[in-house]
Amino acid sequence: MELYPVSSSGSATTSNASNTSAAQNELGKDAFLKLLTAQLANQDPLEPVDNQAFIAQLAQFSSLEQLQGMSSRLDSLLLATTSSTQLNTASLVGKDVTFQASSVEVTEGVTPKLQAEVAAPATVTALIQDASGTPVRTMVLTAQAAGSLDLGWDGKDGDGNALPTGTYSVSISARAADGSSVDAQAISGGTVQGISYAGGTPALLIGSSQVQLSDVLTVRQPTTTQSS
């Protein structure tokens, strides 16, 4: 027996309900209840809907209502979570942060903050390139211990000339004493000047760069110098 048996007199009613549902591209609980009522009103007296089918339809209606309520609650939870994330991210403005970096900002008169994180003792090589991909400085630091280390870059090229203000890409590689590769990554830092919500994902504005929250390693209060 089909789930919704109806007589010829009820076919038009059921068809109209189905067409309306298709036009809305969804079967809401109101449409479902109307369809169920139409079925009961127009069922064949000689072949009425059996109890199991009727109970199954009521269970479907209950499940549909619960799912719609759950969807509404999830939307509210998502909105609350988004608002909380935006407020928490905004509190980072003015803080000093370090983050995983593939580039570093160079500003005239300011020493760049450029470090590396090394997984094991190794010789660390840092390759710095300008916006066109031209290498401007290669630094090799031998016998470095595992952990964080300052690369000691002063913002100058290999000839000791100060590089112009801009963004420079950084590539870090490391080799152990036996020549095997060691995991290493560049770390930069700066003061958070603002927050960008473009694309729906918060990003920290540091200089001319946008840093994703997933790349942030540390957050600190800005250092201040007390005057006598």
CYANA upper distance limits for C-alpha pairs under 8 A (distance plus 0.5 A):
  1 MET  CA      5 PRO  CA      7.86
  3 LEU  CA     53 ALA  CA      6.95
  4 TYR  CA     39 GLN  CA      6.84
  4 TYR  CA     49 VAL  CA      8.43
  5 PRO  CA     39 GLN  CA      7.57
  5 PRO  CA     43 GLN  CA      6.92
  5 PRO  CA     44 ASP  CA      8.07
  5 PRO  CA     49 VAL  CA      7.73
  6 VAL  CA     10 GLY  CA      6.21
  6 VAL  CA     11 SER  CA      6.84
  6 VAL  CA     39 GLN  CA      6.53
  6 VAL  CA     42 ASN  CA      6.18
  6 VAL  CA     43 GLN  CA      5.20
  6 VAL  CA     44 ASP  CA      6.69
  7 SER  CA     11 SER  CA      6.88
  7 SER  CA     42 ASN  CA      6.55
  7 SER  CA     43 GLN  CA      6.37
  7 SER  CA     44 ASP  CA      6.05
  8 SER  CA     12 ALA  CA      8.16
  9 SER  CA     13 THR  CA      8.44
  9 SER  CA     42 ASN  CA      7.45
 10 GLY  CA     14 THR  CA      6.79
 10 GLY  CA     38 ALA  CA      7.62
 10 GLY  CA     39 GLN  CA      7.90
 10 GLY  CA     41 ALA  CA      8.48
 10 GLY  CA     42 ASN  CA      5.56
 10 GLY  CA     43 GLN  CA      8.12
 11 SER  CA     15 SER  CA      6.45
 12 ALA  CA     16 ASN  CA      6.54
 13 THR  CA     17 ALA  CA      6.79
 13 THR  CA     38 ALA  CA      7.36
 14 THR  CA     18 SER  CA      6.68
 14 THR  CA     35 LEU  CA      6.92
 14 THR  CA     38 ALA  CA      7.21
 14 THR  CA     39 GLN  CA      8.00
 15 SER  CA     19 ASN  CA      6.61
 16 ASN  CA     20 THR  CA      6.66
 17 ALA  CA     21 SER  CA      6.72
 17 ALA  CA     31 ALA  CA      7.56
 17 ALA  CA     34 LYS  CA      8.14
 17 ALA  CA     35 LEU  CA      6.98
 18 SER  CA     22 ALA  CA      6.64
 19 ASN  CA     23 ALA  CA      6.68
 20 THR  CA     24 GLN  CA      6.93
 21 SER  CA     25 ASN  CA      6.62
 21 SER  CA     26 GLU  CA      6.33
 21 SER  CA     27 LEU  CA      5.98
 21 SER  CA     28 GLY  CA      8.42
 21 SER  CA     31 ALA  CA      7.46
 22 ALA  CA     26 GLU  CA      7.00
 22 ALA  CA     27 LEU  CA      8.29
 27 LEU  CA     31 ALA  CA      6.54
 27 LEU  CA     32 PHE  CA      6.86
 28 GLY  CA     32 PHE  CA      6.66
 28 GLY  CA     64 LEU  CA      8.37
 29 LYS  CA     33 LEU  CA      6.59
 29 LYS  CA     61 PHE  CA      7.25
 29 LYS  CA     64 LEU  CA      7.03
 29 LYS  CA     65 GLU  CA      6.76
 30 ASP  CA     34 LYS  CA      6.77
 31 ALA  CA     35 LEU  CA      6.64
 32 PHE  CA     36 LEU  CA      6.72
 32 PHE  CA     61 PHE  CA      7.43
 33 LEU  CA     37 THR  CA      6.62
 33 LEU  CA     61 PHE  CA      7.89
 34 LYS  CA     38 ALA  CA      6.58
 35 LEU  CA     39 GLN  CA      6.72
 36 LEU  CA     40 LEU  CA      6.91
 36 LEU  CA     57 GLN  CA      8.24
 37 THR  CA     41 ALA  CA      6.64
 38 ALA  CA     42 ASN  CA      6.55
 39 GLN  CA     43 GLN  CA      6.22
 40 LEU  CA     49 VAL  CA      8.38
 43 GLN  CA     47 GLU  CA      7.97
 43 GLN  CA     48 PRO  CA      6.40
 43 GLN  CA     49 VAL  CA      7.69
 44 ASP  CA     48 PRO  CA      6.10
 49 VAL  CA     53 ALA  CA      7.00
 49 VAL  CA     54 PHE  CA      7.00
 50 ASP  CA     54 PHE  CA      6.87
 51 ASN  CA     55 ILE  CA      6.57
 52 GLN  CA     56 ALA  CA      6.58
 53 ALA  CA     57 GLN  CA      6.75
 54 PHE  CA     58 LEU  CA      6.84
 55 ILE  CA     59 ALA  CA      6.65
 56 ALA  CA     60 GLN  CA      6.75
 57 GLN  CA     61 PHE  CA      6.78
 58 LEU  CA     62 SER  CA      6.69
 59 ALA  CA     63 SER  CA      6.59
 60 GLN  CA     64 LEU  CA      6.58
 61 PHE  CA     65 GLU  CA      6.75
 62 SER  CA     66 GLN  CA      6.74
 63 SER  CA     67 LEU  CA      6.60
 64 LEU  CA     68 GLN  CA      6.75
 65 GLU  CA     69 GLY  CA      6.80
 66 GLN  CA     70 MET  CA      6.59
 67 LEU  CA     71 SER  CA      6.59
 68 GLN  CA     72 SER  CA      6.82
 69 GLY  CA     73 ARG  CA      6.83
 70 MET  CA     74 LEU  CA      6.60
 71 SER  CA     75 ASP  CA      6.72
 72 SER  CA     76 SER  CA      6.91
 73 ARG  CA     77 LEU  CA      6.65
 74 LEU  CA     78 LEU  CA      6.53
 75 ASP  CA     79 LEU  CA      6.72
 76 SER  CA     80 ALA  CA      6.72
 77 LEU  CA     81 THR  CA      6.56
 78 LEU  CA     82 THR  CA      6.57
 79 LEU  CA     83 SER  CA      6.70
 80 ALA  CA     84 SER  CA      6.65
 81 THR  CA     85 THR  CA      6.59
 82 THR  CA     86 GLN  CA      6.70
 83 SER  CA     87 LEU  CA      6.77
 84 SER  CA     88 ASN  CA      6.62
 85 THR  CA     89 THR  CA      6.50
 86 GLN  CA     90 ALA  CA      6.61
 86 GLN  CA    202 PRO  CA      7.60
 87 LEU  CA     91 SER  CA      7.09
 88 ASN  CA     92 LEU  CA      7.83
 89 THR  CA     93 VAL  CA      8.31
 89 THR  CA    195 ILE  CA      7.90
 89 THR  CA    202 PRO  CA      7.74
 90 ALA  CA    194 GLY  CA      8.12
 90 ALA  CA    195 ILE  CA      6.98
 92 LEU  CA    192 VAL  CA      7.11
 93 VAL  CA    191 THR  CA      8.25
 93 VAL  CA    192 VAL  CA      5.46
 93 VAL  CA    193 GLN  CA      6.14
 93 VAL  CA    194 GLY  CA      6.06
 93 VAL  CA    195 ILE  CA      7.81
 94 GLY  CA    191 THR  CA      6.42
 94 GLY  CA    192 VAL  CA      5.69
 94 GLY  CA    193 GLN  CA      6.53
 94 GLY  CA    194 GLY  CA      8.47
 94 GLY  CA    221 GLN  CA      8.43
 94 GLY  CA    222 PRO  CA      7.60
 95 LYS  CA    191 THR  CA      6.07
 95 LYS  CA    192 VAL  CA      6.15
 95 LYS  CA    219 VAL  CA      7.09
 95 LYS  CA    220 ARG  CA      6.37
 95 LYS  CA    221 GLN  CA      5.73
 95 LYS  CA    222 PRO  CA      6.03
 96 ASP  CA    189 GLY  CA      7.66
 96 ASP  CA    190 GLY  CA      6.07
 96 ASP  CA    191 THR  CA      4.91
 96 ASP  CA    192 VAL  CA      6.90
 96 ASP  CA    219 VAL  CA      6.34
 96 ASP  CA    220 ARG  CA      5.62
 96 ASP  CA    221 GLN  CA      6.49
 96 ASP  CA    222 PRO  CA      5.82
 97 VAL  CA    189 GLY  CA      5.97
 97 VAL  CA    190 GLY  CA      6.24
 97 VAL  CA    191 THR  CA      6.80
 97 VAL  CA    192 VAL  CA      7.68
 97 VAL  CA    216 VAL  CA      7.42
 97 VAL  CA    217 LEU  CA      7.81
 97 VAL  CA    218 THR  CA      5.93
 97 VAL  CA    219 VAL  CA      4.97
 97 VAL  CA    220 ARG  CA      6.65
 98 THR  CA    187 ILE  CA      7.12
 98 THR  CA    188 SER  CA      6.09
 98 THR  CA    189 GLY  CA      4.59
 98 THR  CA    190 GLY  CA      7.23
 98 THR  CA    216 VAL  CA      6.54
 98 THR  CA    217 LEU  CA      6.01
 98 THR  CA    218 THR  CA      5.72
 98 THR  CA    219 VAL  CA      7.27
 99 PHE  CA    187 ILE  CA      6.05
 99 PHE  CA    188 SER  CA      6.11
 99 PHE  CA    189 GLY  CA      6.55
 99 PHE  CA    211 VAL  CA      8.21
 99 PHE  CA    215 ASP  CA      5.79
 99 PHE  CA    216 VAL  CA      4.69
 99 PHE  CA    217 LEU  CA      5.48
 99 PHE  CA    218 THR  CA      7.52
100 GLN  CA    185 GLN  CA      7.58
100 GLN  CA    186 ALA  CA      6.55
100 GLN  CA    187 ILE  CA      5.24
100 GLN  CA    188 SER  CA      7.00
100 GLN  CA    215 ASP  CA      5.68
100 GLN  CA    216 VAL  CA      7.03
100 GLN  CA    217 LEU  CA      7.54
101 ALA  CA    170 VAL  CA      8.14
101 ALA  CA    185 GLN  CA      8.19
101 ALA  CA    186 ALA  CA      5.92
101 ALA  CA    187 ILE  CA      5.73
101 ALA  CA    188 SER  CA      6.24
101 ALA  CA    215 ASP  CA      8.29
102 SER  CA    169 SER  CA      6.29
102 SER  CA    170 VAL  CA      5.80
102 SER  CA    171 SER  CA      7.26
102 SER  CA    186 ALA  CA      7.10
103 SER  CA    167 THR  CA      7.06
103 SER  CA    168 TYR  CA      5.87
103 SER  CA    169 SER  CA      4.50
103 SER  CA    170 VAL  CA      5.56
103 SER  CA    188 SER  CA      8.49
104 VAL  CA    112 PRO  CA      7.77
104 VAL  CA    113 LYS  CA      8.26
104 VAL  CA    114 LEU  CA      7.68
104 VAL  CA    167 THR  CA      6.24
104 VAL  CA    168 TYR  CA      5.87
104 VAL  CA    169 SER  CA      6.82
104 VAL  CA    170 VAL  CA      7.42
104 VAL  CA    188 SER  CA      7.03
105 GLU  CA    112 PRO  CA      7.28
105 GLU  CA    165 THR  CA      8.11
105 GLU  CA    166 GLY  CA      6.46
105 GLU  CA    167 THR  CA      5.19
105 GLU  CA    168 TYR  CA      6.91
105 GLU  CA    207 GLY  CA      7.49
105 GLU  CA    208 SER  CA      8.14
105 GLU  CA    209 SER  CA      8.41
106 VAL  CA    110 VAL  CA      7.82
106 VAL  CA    111 THR  CA      8.12
106 VAL  CA    112 PRO  CA      6.42
106 VAL  CA    155 GLY  CA      6.92
106 VAL  CA    163 LEU  CA      8.01
106 VAL  CA    164 PRO  CA      7.77
106 VAL  CA    165 THR  CA      5.58
106 VAL  CA    166 GLY  CA      5.86
106 VAL  CA    167 THR  CA      6.68
106 VAL  CA    168 TYR  CA      7.80
107 THR  CA    111 THR  CA      8.16
107 THR  CA    112 PRO  CA      8.07
107 THR  CA    164 PRO  CA      7.85
107 THR  CA    165 THR  CA      5.13
107 THR  CA    166 GLY  CA      7.28
108 GLU  CA    162 ALA  CA      8.41
108 GLU  CA    163 LEU  CA      8.33
108 GLU  CA    164 PRO  CA      7.20
108 GLU  CA    165 THR  CA      6.19
111 THR  CA    153 TRP  CA      8.16
111 THR  CA    154 ASP  CA      5.99
111 THR  CA    155 GLY  CA      6.65
112 PRO  CA    153 TRP  CA      7.35
112 PRO  CA    154 ASP  CA      6.98
112 PRO  CA    155 GLY  CA      6.55
113 LYS  CA    153 TRP  CA      8.41
113 LYS  CA    188 SER  CA      5.93
113 LYS  CA    189 GLY  CA      6.12
113 LYS  CA    190 GLY  CA      7.82
114 LEU  CA    150 ASP  CA      7.01
114 LEU  CA    151 LEU  CA      6.58
114 LEU  CA    152 GLY  CA      7.77
114 LEU  CA    153 TRP  CA      7.26
114 LEU  CA    186 ALA  CA      7.63
114 LEU  CA    187 ILE  CA      6.40
114 LEU  CA    188 SER  CA      5.28
114 LEU  CA    189 GLY  CA      7.70
115 GLN  CA    148 SER  CA      7.40
115 GLN  CA    149 LEU  CA      6.12
115 GLN  CA    150 ASP  CA      4.92
115 GLN  CA    151 LEU  CA      5.68
115 GLN  CA    152 GLY  CA      8.28
115 GLN  CA    186 ALA  CA      6.38
115 GLN  CA    187 ILE  CA      5.32
115 GLN  CA    188 SER  CA      6.57
116 ALA  CA    148 SER  CA      6.18
116 ALA  CA    149 LEU  CA      5.97
116 ALA  CA    150 ASP  CA      7.03
116 ALA  CA    151 LEU  CA      7.26
116 ALA  CA    172 ILE  CA      7.97
116 ALA  CA    184 ALA  CA      7.23
116 ALA  CA    185 GLN  CA      6.05
116 ALA  CA    186 ALA  CA      4.98
116 ALA  CA    187 ILE  CA      5.77
117 GLU  CA    146 ALA  CA      8.12
117 GLU  CA    147 GLY  CA      5.90
117 GLU  CA    148 SER  CA      4.93
117 GLU  CA    149 LEU  CA      6.98
117 GLU  CA    184 ALA  CA      5.94
117 GLU  CA    185 GLN  CA      5.89
117 GLU  CA    186 ALA  CA      7.00
117 GLU  CA    187 ILE  CA      7.43
118 VAL  CA    122 ALA  CA      8.17
118 VAL  CA    145 ALA  CA      8.21
118 VAL  CA    146 ALA  CA      5.68
118 VAL  CA    147 GLY  CA      5.61
118 VAL  CA    148 SER  CA      6.88
118 VAL  CA    149 LEU  CA      8.39
118 VAL  CA    174 ALA  CA      8.04
118 VAL  CA    182 VAL  CA      7.71
118 VAL  CA    183 ASP  CA      6.60
118 VAL  CA    184 ALA  CA      4.97
118 VAL  CA    185 GLN  CA      7.38
119 ALA  CA    146 ALA  CA      5.88
119 ALA  CA    147 GLY  CA      6.75
119 ALA  CA    182 VAL  CA      6.88
119 ALA  CA    183 ASP  CA      5.93
119 ALA  CA    184 ALA  CA      6.74
120 ALA  CA    145 ALA  CA      7.14
120 ALA  CA    146 ALA  CA      4.78
120 ALA  CA    147 GLY  CA      7.78
120 ALA  CA    176 ALA  CA      8.03
120 ALA  CA    182 VAL  CA      6.98
120 ALA  CA    183 ASP  CA      8.16
121 PRO  CA    143 ALA  CA      7.16
121 PRO  CA    144 GLN  CA      5.98
121 PRO  CA    145 ALA  CA      4.88
121 PRO  CA    146 ALA  CA      5.23
121 PRO  CA    176 ALA  CA      6.84
122 ALA  CA    142 THR  CA      7.39
122 ALA  CA    143 ALA  CA      6.12
122 ALA  CA    144 GLN  CA      5.88
122 ALA  CA    145 ALA  CA      7.22
122 ALA  CA    146 ALA  CA      7.95
122 ALA  CA    174 ALA  CA      6.35
122 ALA  CA    175 ARG  CA      5.63
122 ALA  CA    176 ALA  CA      4.82
122 ALA  CA    177 ALA  CA      6.97
122 ALA  CA    182 VAL  CA      7.53
123 THR  CA    140 VAL  CA      7.60
123 THR  CA    141 LEU  CA      6.18
123 THR  CA    142 THR  CA      4.74
123 THR  CA    143 ALA  CA      5.86
123 THR  CA    144 GLN  CA      6.46
123 THR  CA    174 ALA  CA      5.96
123 THR  CA    175 ARG  CA      5.80
123 THR  CA    176 ALA  CA      6.88
123 THR  CA    177 ALA  CA      8.15
124 VAL  CA    140 VAL  CA      6.29
124 VAL  CA    141 LEU  CA      5.61
124 VAL  CA    142 THR  CA      6.82
124 VAL  CA    144 GLN  CA      7.57
124 VAL  CA    172 ILE  CA      7.63
124 VAL  CA    173 SER  CA      6.38
124 VAL  CA    174 ALA  CA      4.88
124 VAL  CA    175 ARG  CA      7.20
125 THR  CA    138 THR  CA      7.61
125 THR  CA    139 MET  CA      6.16
125 THR  CA    140 VAL  CA      4.98
125 THR  CA    141 LEU  CA      6.83
125 THR  CA    172 ILE  CA      6.33
125 THR  CA    173 SER  CA      5.79
125 THR  CA    174 ALA  CA      6.61
126 ALA  CA    138 THR  CA      6.21
126 ALA  CA    139 MET  CA      5.66
126 ALA  CA    140 VAL  CA      7.01
126 ALA  CA    151 LEU  CA      8.45
126 ALA  CA    170 VAL  CA      7.34
126 ALA  CA    171 SER  CA      6.26
126 ALA  CA    172 ILE  CA      5.21
126 ALA  CA    173 SER  CA      7.13
127 LEU  CA    135 PRO  CA      7.43
127 LEU  CA    137 ARG  CA      6.67
127 LEU  CA    138 THR  CA      5.19
127 LEU  CA    139 MET  CA      7.17
127 LEU  CA    170 VAL  CA      6.27
127 LEU  CA    171 SER  CA      5.60
127 LEU  CA    172 ILE  CA      7.00
128 ILE  CA    135 PRO  CA      6.27
128 ILE  CA    136 VAL  CA      6.36
128 ILE  CA    137 ARG  CA      5.72
128 ILE  CA    138 THR  CA      6.77
128 ILE  CA    168 TYR  CA      7.01
128 ILE  CA    169 SER  CA      6.24
128 ILE  CA    170 VAL  CA      5.27
128 ILE  CA    171 SER  CA      7.06
129 GLN  CA    133 GLY  CA      5.79
129 GLN  CA    134 THR  CA      5.69
129 GLN  CA    135 PRO  CA      4.68
129 GLN  CA    136 VAL  CA      5.85
129 GLN  CA    137 ARG  CA      7.57
129 GLN  CA    168 TYR  CA      6.08
129 GLN  CA    169 SER  CA      5.73
129 GLN  CA    170 VAL  CA      7.11
130 ASP  CA    134 THR  CA      6.02
130 ASP  CA    135 PRO  CA      7.03
130 ASP  CA    136 VAL  CA      7.11
130 ASP  CA    167 THR  CA      7.60
130 ASP  CA    168 TYR  CA      5.31
130 ASP  CA    169 SER  CA      6.91
131 ALA  CA    167 THR  CA      7.26
131 ALA  CA    168 TYR  CA      6.59
131 ALA  CA    169 SER  CA      7.77
133 GLY  CA    169 SER  CA      8.43
136 VAL  CA    157 ASP  CA      5.67
136 VAL  CA    158 GLY  CA      6.82
137 ARG  CA    156 LYS  CA      8.13
137 ARG  CA    157 ASP  CA      5.56
137 ARG  CA    158 GLY  CA      5.42
138 THR  CA    158 GLY  CA      7.62
141 LEU  CA    151 LEU  CA      8.34
144 GLN  CA    149 LEU  CA      8.44
155 GLY  CA    162 ALA  CA      6.62
155 GLY  CA    163 LEU  CA      6.57
156 LYS  CA    160 GLY  CA      5.87
156 LYS  CA    161 ASN  CA      5.66
156 LYS  CA    162 ALA  CA      4.80
156 LYS  CA    163 LEU  CA      5.75
157 ASP  CA    161 ASN  CA      5.97
157 ASP  CA    162 ALA  CA      6.99
157 ASP  CA    163 LEU  CA      6.78
170 VAL  CA    186 ALA  CA      7.50
171 SER  CA    185 GLN  CA      8.39
171 SER  CA    186 ALA  CA      7.59
172 ILE  CA    184 ALA  CA      6.85
172 ILE  CA    185 GLN  CA      6.29
172 ILE  CA    186 ALA  CA      6.52
173 SER  CA    181 SER  CA      8.40
173 SER  CA    182 VAL  CA      8.05
173 SER  CA    183 ASP  CA      8.10
173 SER  CA    184 ALA  CA      6.62
173 SER  CA    185 GLN  CA      8.13
174 ALA  CA    181 SER  CA      6.55
174 ALA  CA    182 VAL  CA      5.69
174 ALA  CA    183 ASP  CA      7.30
174 ALA  CA    184 ALA  CA      6.73
175 ARG  CA    179 GLY  CA      5.97
175 ARG  CA    180 SER  CA      6.05
175 ARG  CA    181 SER  CA      5.23
175 ARG  CA    182 VAL  CA      5.93
176 ALA  CA    180 SER  CA      5.87
176 ALA  CA    181 SER  CA      6.84
176 ALA  CA    182 VAL  CA      6.81
190 GLY  CA    206 ILE  CA      6.67
190 GLY  CA    207 GLY  CA      8.23
191 THR  CA    206 ILE  CA      6.60
191 THR  CA    222 PRO  CA      8.09
192 VAL  CA    204 LEU  CA      6.71
192 VAL  CA    205 LEU  CA      6.30
192 VAL  CA    206 ILE  CA      5.59
193 GLN  CA    204 LEU  CA      8.09
193 GLN  CA    205 LEU  CA      6.06
193 GLN  CA    206 ILE  CA      6.27
193 GLN  CA    207 GLY  CA      7.85
194 GLY  CA    204 LEU  CA      6.69
194 GLY  CA    205 LEU  CA      5.48
194 GLY  CA    206 ILE  CA      7.92
195 ILE  CA    202 PRO  CA      7.06
195 ILE  CA    203 ALA  CA      6.24
195 ILE  CA    204 LEU  CA      5.36
195 ILE  CA    205 LEU  CA      6.04
196 SER  CA    201 THR  CA      8.43
196 SER  CA    202 PRO  CA      6.11
196 SER  CA    203 ALA  CA      5.63
196 SER  CA    204 LEU  CA      6.87
196 SER  CA    205 LEU  CA      7.20
196 SER  CA    210 GLN  CA      8.23
197 TYR  CA    201 THR  CA      6.05
197 TYR  CA    202 PRO  CA      5.14
197 TYR  CA    203 ALA  CA      7.04
198 ALA  CA    202 PRO  CA      7.75
202 PRO  CA    212 GLN  CA      7.61
202 PRO  CA    213 LEU  CA      7.74
203 ALA  CA    210 GLN  CA      6.21
203 ALA  CA    211 VAL  CA      5.84
203 ALA  CA    212 GLN  CA      5.29
203 ALA  CA    213 LEU  CA      6.72
204 LEU  CA    210 GLN  CA      5.90
204 LEU  CA    211 VAL  CA      5.42
204 LEU  CA    212 GLN  CA      6.90
204 LEU  CA    213 LEU  CA      7.63
205 LEU  CA    209 SER  CA      6.40
205 LEU  CA    210 GLN  CA      5.32
205 LEU  CA    211 VAL  CA      7.01
206 ILE  CA    210 GLN  CA      6.79
206 ILE  CA    211 VAL  CA      7.65
211 VAL  CA    215 ASP  CA      7.29
211 VAL  CA    216 VAL  CA      8.06
212 GLN  CA    216 VAL  CA      7.55
